[in-house]
Structures are given as structure tokens and as C-alpha cells.
């Protein structure tokens, strides 16, 4: 995982990865996206715990963009999944 605003540690090969998993319960199917590994948004900083003002800055900017992009991506994947299911009953 990378990006313009991702904080990259040059001493580590692990920059994180995205994991996509399908979960099914009865008639409900859900696509779950997780960030695994060492991903850290640059706006959040490197201190643990993340300072309040950095957390608020991230939550009101970059997080909203990520949510929107993933919402659109999940919708696109779901449409393709439904199309495949209808063509192959």
C-alpha cells in the first residue's frame, strides 16, 4: 500500500497491503477490505499514540477520500459479482 500521502519507512520492506475477503451469512454477501501490515498515513504522523490534532486532520480529509474511493470500488465489484452470478446460475 502506498500513495501520495503514505508515510514510507525506507528501512522496512513492509509498507502494508490491502486484503479483500468475501463473507457470506445466509442470503447476505459482504466484501470486507482490510489494511494489513505496516501502513501508516503520513497525516497521522509516526508518534504512538497519534496526537489529537493529527487524528482530527486525517479524519476530516484523507480518511473521507479513502472511504469514498472504497465505497465506489465495493459498488463496482458488487455489480460485477451480481452480473457474473446472473450469467452463471
N, CA and C atoms as a LAMMPS dump frame, in Angstrom:
ITEM: TIMESTEP
0
ITEM: NUMBER OF ATOMS
267
ITEM: BOX BOUNDS ff ff ff
-5.0000000000000000e+02 5.0000000000000000e+02
-5.0000000000000000e+02 5.0000000000000000e+02
-5.0000000000000000e+02 5.0000000000000000e+02
ITEM: ATOMS id mol type element x y z
1 1 1 N 0.867 -1.162 0
2 1 2 C 0 0 0
3 1 3 C 0.902 1.209 0
4 2 1 N 0.588 2.131 -0.816
5 2 2 C 1.38 3.35 -0.877
6 2 3 C 0.466 4.507 -1.186
7 3 1 N 0.995 5.501 -1.783
8 3 2 C 0.184 6.646 -2.159
9 3 3 C 0.917 7.931 -1.862
10 4 1 N 0.349 8.997 -2.364
11 4 2 C 0.948 10.312 -2.227
12 4 3 C 1.126 10.696 -0.761
13 5 1 N 0.159 10.356 0.086
14 5 2 C 0.212 10.769 1.479
15 5 3 C 0.546 9.624 2.432
16 6 1 N 1.143 8.558 1.912
17 6 2 C 1.533 7.436 2.775
18 6 3 C 2.929 7.688 3.323
19 7 1 N 3.103 7.374 4.578
20 7 2 C 4.424 7.511 5.193
21 7 3 C 5.174 6.207 4.937
22 8 1 N 6.297 6.294 4.234
23 8 2 C 7.063 5.107 3.871
24 8 3 C 8.328 5.05 4.7
25 9 1 N 8.556 3.906 5.33
26 9 2 C 9.77 3.686 6.111
27 9 3 C 10.813 3.065 5.182
28 10 1 N 11.891 3.789 4.848
29 10 2 C 12.891 3.256 3.918
30 10 3 C 13.657 2.054 4.469
31 11 1 N 13.574 1.826 5.777
32 11 2 C 14.295 0.713 6.403
33 11 3 C 13.451 -0.552 6.497
34 12 1 N 12.232 -0.509 5.986
35 12 2 C 11.34 -1.668 6.065
36 12 3 C 10.773 -1.975 4.69
37 13 1 N 10.743 -3.252 4.342
38 13 2 C 10.161 -3.665 3.064
39 13 3 C 8.644 -3.794 3.18
40 14 1 N 8.113 -3.792 4.401
41 14 2 C 6.683 -3.948 4.624
42 14 3 C 6.014 -2.581 4.667
43 15 1 N 5.313 -2.233 3.587
44 15 2 C 4.58 -0.975 3.533
45 15 3 C 3.088 -1.22 3.677
46 16 1 N 2.713 -2.451 4.006
47 16 2 C 1.304 -2.782 4.171
48 16 3 C 0.713 -3.35 2.896
49 17 1 N -0.465 -3.931 3.029
50 17 2 C -1.168 -4.452 1.86
51 17 3 C -2.667 -4.399 2.111
52 18 1 N -3.418 -4.415 1.032
53 18 2 C -4.872 -4.458 1.124
54 18 3 C -5.32 -5.905 1.02
55 19 1 N -6.293 -6.263 1.817
56 19 2 C -6.852 -7.607 1.81
57 19 3 C -8.349 -7.498 1.537
58 20 1 N -8.838 -8.26 0.561
59 20 2 C -10.261 -8.275 0.225
60 20 3 C -10.803 -9.664 0.504
61 21 1 N -11.884 -9.732 1.281
62 21 2 C -12.458 -11.007 1.677
63 21 3 C -13.968 -10.976 1.508
64 22 1 N -14.512 -12.05 0.944
65 22 2 C -15.965 -12.198 0.84
66 22 3 C -16.462 -12.928 2.08
67 23 1 N -17.524 -12.417 2.689
68 23 2 C -18.172 -13.072 3.824
69 23 3 C -19.631 -13.314 3.452
70 24 1 N -20.108 -14.522 3.72
71 24 2 C -21.495 -14.841 3.403
72 24 3 C -22.205 -15.361 4.65
73 25 1 N -23.344 -14.77 4.932
74 25 2 C -24.22 -15.223 6.006
75 25 3 C -25.621 -15.334 5.418
76 26 1 N -26.119 -16.549 5.298
77 26 2 C -27.428 -16.83 4.686
78 26 3 C -27.499 -16.175 3.316
79 27 1 N -28.366 -15.196 3.112
80 27 2 C -28.522 -14.56 1.796
81 27 3 C -27.766 -13.241 1.685
82 28 1 N -26.917 -12.931 2.65
83 28 2 C -26.187 -11.672 2.659
84 28 3 C -24.71 -11.925 2.371
85 29 1 N -24.197 -11.272 1.317
86 29 2 C -22.781 -11.384 0.963
87 29 3 C -22.143 -10.009 1.132
88 30 1 N -20.993 -9.971 1.802
89 30 2 C -20.313 -8.715 2.082
90 30 3 C -18.865 -8.805 1.639
91 31 1 N -18.364 -7.734 1.033
92 31 2 C -16.95 -7.625 0.697
93 31 3 C -16.288 -6.782 1.778
94 32 1 N -15.289 -7.349 2.445
95 32 2 C -14.592 -6.664 3.525
96 32 3 C -13.186 -6.302 3.051
97 33 1 N -12.801 -5.052 3.261
98 33 2 C -11.465 -4.581 2.911
99 33 3 C -10.708 -4.277 4.19
100 34 1 N -9.48 -4.794 4.29
101 34 2 C -8.652 -4.55 5.462
102 34 3 C -7.27 -4.087 5.023
103 35 1 N -6.669 -3.246 5.826
104 35 2 C -5.275 -2.85 5.619
105 35 3 C -4.443 -3.637 6.617
106 36 1 N -3.499 -4.414 6.107
107 36 2 C -2.651 -5.242 6.966
108 36 3 C -1.207 -4.784 6.822
109 37 1 N -0.432 -5.035 7.833
110 37 2 C 0.984 -4.718 7.739
111 37 3 C 1.316 -3.366 8.324
112 38 1 N 2.307 -2.726 7.754
113 38 2 C 2.918 -1.544 8.337
114 38 3 C 2.482 -0.252 7.658
115 39 1 N 1.245 -0.154 7.177
116 39 2 C 0.777 1.076 6.53
117 39 3 C 0.499 2.138 7.575
118 40 1 N 0.926 3.355 7.269
119 40 2 C 0.656 4.472 8.167
120 40 3 C 0.438 5.728 7.333
121 41 1 N -0.745 6.356 7.443
122 41 2 C -0.97 7.592 6.712
123 41 3 C -0.029 8.687 7.211
124 42 1 N 0.541 9.443 6.294
125 42 2 C 1.505 10.48 6.674
126 42 3 C 0.856 11.552 7.551
127 43 1 N -0.407 11.85 7.309
128 43 2 C -1.068 12.873 8.109
129 43 3 C -1.195 12.475 9.573
130 44 1 N -1.21 11.176 9.857
131 44 2 C -1.336 10.718 11.239
132 44 3 C -0.025 10.837 12.001
133 45 1 N 1.095 10.904 11.299
134 45 2 C 2.388 11.04 11.959
135 45 3 C 2.933 9.704 12.426
136 46 1 N 4.078 9.731 13.075
137 46 2 C 4.737 8.489 13.48
138 46 3 C 4.67 8.232 14.982
139 47 1 N 4.229 9.209 15.758
140 47 2 C 4.144 9.007 17.212
141 47 3 C 2.952 8.135 17.57
142 48 1 N 3.137 7.277 18.553
143 48 2 C 2.051 6.46 19.084
144 48 3 C 1.883 6.857 20.544
145 49 1 N 0.762 7.245 21.03
146 49 2 C -0.485 7.409 20.287
147 49 3 C -0.431 8.646 19.388
148 50 1 N -1.251 8.622 18.358
149 50 2 C -1.3 9.724 17.397
150 50 3 C -1.866 10.961 18.095
151 51 1 N -1.197 12.111 17.95
152 51 2 C -1.709 13.334 18.583
153 51 3 C -3.134 13.659 18.105
154 52 1 N -3.922 14.228 18.996
155 52 2 C -5.329 14.517 18.715
156 52 3 C -5.501 15.343 17.446
157 53 1 N -4.718 16.416 17.284
158 53 2 C -4.896 17.298 16.133
159 53 3 C -4.562 16.584 14.819
160 54 1 N -3.574 15.681 14.839
161 54 2 C -3.253 14.921 13.619
162 54 3 C -4.358 13.931 13.298
163 55 1 N -4.903 13.306 14.312
164 55 2 C -6 12.367 14.118
165 55 3 C -7.207 13.092 13.52
166 56 1 N -7.513 14.264 14.038
167 56 2 C -8.647 15.043 13.514
168 56 3 C -8.389 15.5 12.075
169 57 1 N -7.151 15.899 11.777
170 57 2 C -6.804 16.315 10.417
171 57 3 C -6.981 15.151 9.447
172 58 1 N -6.464 13.979 9.83
173 58 2 C -6.616 12.794 8.984
174 58 3 C -8.088 12.429 8.837
175 59 1 N -8.817 12.417 9.937
176 59 2 C -10.224 12.003 9.917
177 59 3 C -11.095 12.926 9.082
178 60 1 N -10.72 14.185 8.985
179 60 2 C -11.547 15.127 8.228
180 60 3 C -11.078 15.324 6.79
181 61 1 N -10.005 14.666 6.377
182 61 2 C -9.522 14.847 4.996
183 61 3 C -9.286 13.5 4.318
184 62 1 N -8.119 12.931 4.55
185 62 2 C -7.68 11.726 3.847
186 62 3 C -8.614 10.541 4.092
187 63 1 N -9.108 10.371 5.306
188 63 2 C -9.996 9.254 5.626
189 63 3 C -11.284 9.335 4.81
190 64 1 N -11.82 10.543 4.651
191 64 2 C -13.055 10.711 3.886
192 64 3 C -12.844 10.338 2.417
193 65 1 N -11.713 10.727 1.87
194 65 2 C -11.397 10.369 0.49
195 65 3 C -11.256 8.852 0.36
196 66 1 N -10.563 8.212 1.3
197 66 2 C -10.414 6.757 1.26
198 66 3 C -11.77 6.064 1.361
199 67 1 N -12.636 6.548 2.231
200 67 2 C -13.967 5.943 2.366
201 67 3 C -14.743 6.045 1.061
202 68 1 N -14.695 7.206 0.414
203 68 2 C -15.416 7.396 -0.839
204 68 3 C -14.877 6.474 -1.939
205 69 1 N -13.568 6.406 -2.062
206 69 2 C -12.96 5.558 -3.094
207 69 3 C -13.317 4.096 -2.858
208 70 1 N -13.246 3.628 -1.611
209 70 2 C -13.573 2.227 -1.323
210 70 3 C -15.062 1.949 -1.492
211 71 1 N -15.917 2.914 -1.171
212 71 2 C -17.36 2.778 -1.389
213 71 3 C -17.644 2.569 -2.875
214 72 1 N -17.007 3.381 -3.723
215 72 2 C -17.174 3.238 -5.176
216 72 3 C -16.609 1.901 -5.658
217 73 1 N -15.446 1.503 -5.148
218 73 2 C -14.826 0.25 -5.541
219 73 3 C -15.712 -0.928 -5.151
220 74 1 N -16.213 -0.936 -3.926
221 74 2 C -17.084 -2.032 -3.48
222 74 3 C -18.342 -2.106 -4.337
223 75 1 N -18.911 -0.958 -4.701
224 75 2 C -20.083 -0.944 -5.571
225 75 3 C -19.776 -1.54 -6.929
226 76 1 N -18.627 -1.197 -7.482
227 76 2 C -18.215 -1.725 -8.781
228 76 3 C -18.014 -3.232 -8.725
229 77 1 N -17.351 -3.711 -7.671
230 77 2 C -17.111 -5.15 -7.514
231 77 3 C -18.437 -5.886 -7.334
232 78 1 N -19.339 -5.309 -6.553
233 78 2 C -20.637 -5.94 -6.321
234 78 3 C -21.435 -6.053 -7.615
235 79 1 N -21.429 -5.009 -8.433
236 79 2 C -22.13 -5.061 -9.729
237 79 3 C -21.551 -6.168 -10.603
238 80 1 N -20.232 -6.264 -10.647
239 80 2 C -19.583 -7.3 -11.452
240 80 3 C -19.909 -8.689 -10.9
241 81 1 N -19.921 -8.83 -9.59
242 81 2 C -20.254 -10.1 -8.953
243 81 3 C -21.691 -10.508 -9.281
244 82 1 N -22.623 -9.565 -9.179
245 82 2 C -24.017 -9.855 -9.498
246 82 3 C -24.179 -10.23 -10.971
247 83 1 N -23.456 -9.542 -11.841
248 83 2 C -23.515 -9.846 -13.274
249 83 3 C -23.023 -11.269 -13.534
250 84 1 N -21.921 -11.648 -12.868
251 84 2 C -21.378 -12.994 -13.028
252 84 3 C -22.36 -14.048 -12.505
253 85 1 N -23.004 -13.76 -11.386
254 85 2 C -23.955 -14.716 -10.801
255 85 3 C -25.18 -14.885 -11.688
256 86 1 N -25.644 -13.821 -12.321
257 86 2 C -26.805 -13.89 -13.197
258 86 3 C -26.484 -14.638 -14.486
259 87 1 N -25.244 -14.513 -14.96
260 87 2 C -24.844 -15.205 -16.194
261 87 3 C -24.5 -16.652 -15.962
262 88 1 N -24.171 -17.032 -14.729
263 88 2 C -23.794 -18.405 -14.401
264 88 3 C -24.615 -18.892 -13.198
265 89 1 N -25.905 -19.184 -13.404
266 89 2 C -26.738 -19.579 -12.254
267 89 3 C -26.364 -20.93 -11.689
